Amino acid sequence: MPDHVKYNASSVETRSLKKGNWYIGVGDVPKGPTSSTGFWNGIDPPSGGYTVYRDKASQGPSINVLANDSQLISFLNGISGQTFSSIETALAWVATQPTILVQNKEVGSIVTDQLSLCLLPENIMSYPKGGATWYDTANGLVFTSAGTQTPFASLGASSTPGFSFNGSGYWSCSTNSSLVNLGGDCTVILWVYGSQGGVRKTIFEKAGTVAASYEQELAITWEVGSGFSYYSRKTSAYDYAFMEATTANAWNMMALKMSTGLTAAARTGFRSKNGSAWVSDYYSRSSVALTPSGEIRIGTGYAGTCDSGGIGSVLCYNKMLSDAEIAQVYNAMKSTYGL
């Protein structure tokens, strides 16, 4: 899996592209990927297409832009001497090549300050197509598929790739999950497709270690009627809050933020849909600092596994985003989701 490297003006290395020990851009950083575009020399992959970066033994590095899956397969067949018949097998070969980097859709100019989790199903560096592993591009966390894998599909009029819930499959991460601290000041953003299926299910949680998930850091439930509810802390009773309903047959950016629950002070909570200004909606009933949770789960939890709708990008921050910041995230990502 190639390393996903953040771009910033303060470091030559982090403004370059990296795969293994190979860098493009180190010697001539101004021509490398920038914080505004995220792409080498401003070359953006076309919609549904790819950019291929190669460190060749002769003639130096090269950049190739391919418009679609079939063009990428043909290109990779040409440079590999093989006969890949599917995008999955072609990209599996790329993953074994230390001198080839393939990129497609990069997340736009989202807020990156204290970004602790960034899962992008439409980006092959985050989700190599057809695989059972989903890579976080913020901290390098690894999510694995459990149950019958959630189908990877184009959802909605925008044909945006995401995972369809099927009542069995979900994603989980147990290693280094503490890097996503939802017990302190935090923000969670879920791109969700469609409406709820009829029985309340858990769509996101950090698993409980000494109590139920909804009595520790955070659990989010997709309720009958398609609204979200979320829960945190335990004693003397758990905190809870509500959010708007998701829109049927469309993508929705559902977001919540909370102040720290790691002290005895009352926790506060706010909701936002599709980048709207934050609205306070939270019932604080606990006066005891919470106990940190365990693994992160997407699509399942204490109330069962989601069986309707789908999930796209998942972002978490170890801070509470402002009105301007949540709008920035929405505006950076909405075109990907046809909004």
Buried (B, 14 or more C-beta within 10 A) or exposed (E): EBEBBEBEEEEEEBBBBBBEEBBBBBEEBEEBBBEEBBBBEEBBBBEBBBBBBBBEEEEEBEEBBBEEBEBBBEBBBEBBEEEBEEBBBBBBBBBEBEEBBBBBBBBBBBBBEBBBBBBBBBBBBBBBBEBEEBBBBBBEBBBBBBBEBBEBBEBBEBEBBBBBBBBBBBBBBBEEBBBBBBBBBBBBBBBBBBBBBEBBBBBBBBBBEEBBBBBBBBBBBBBEEBBBBBBBBBEEEBBBBBBBBBBEEBBBBBBBBBBBBBEEEBBBBBBBBBBBEBEEBBBBBBEEBBBBBBBBBBBBBBBBBBBBBBBBBBBBBBBBBBEEBBBBBBBBBBEBBEB
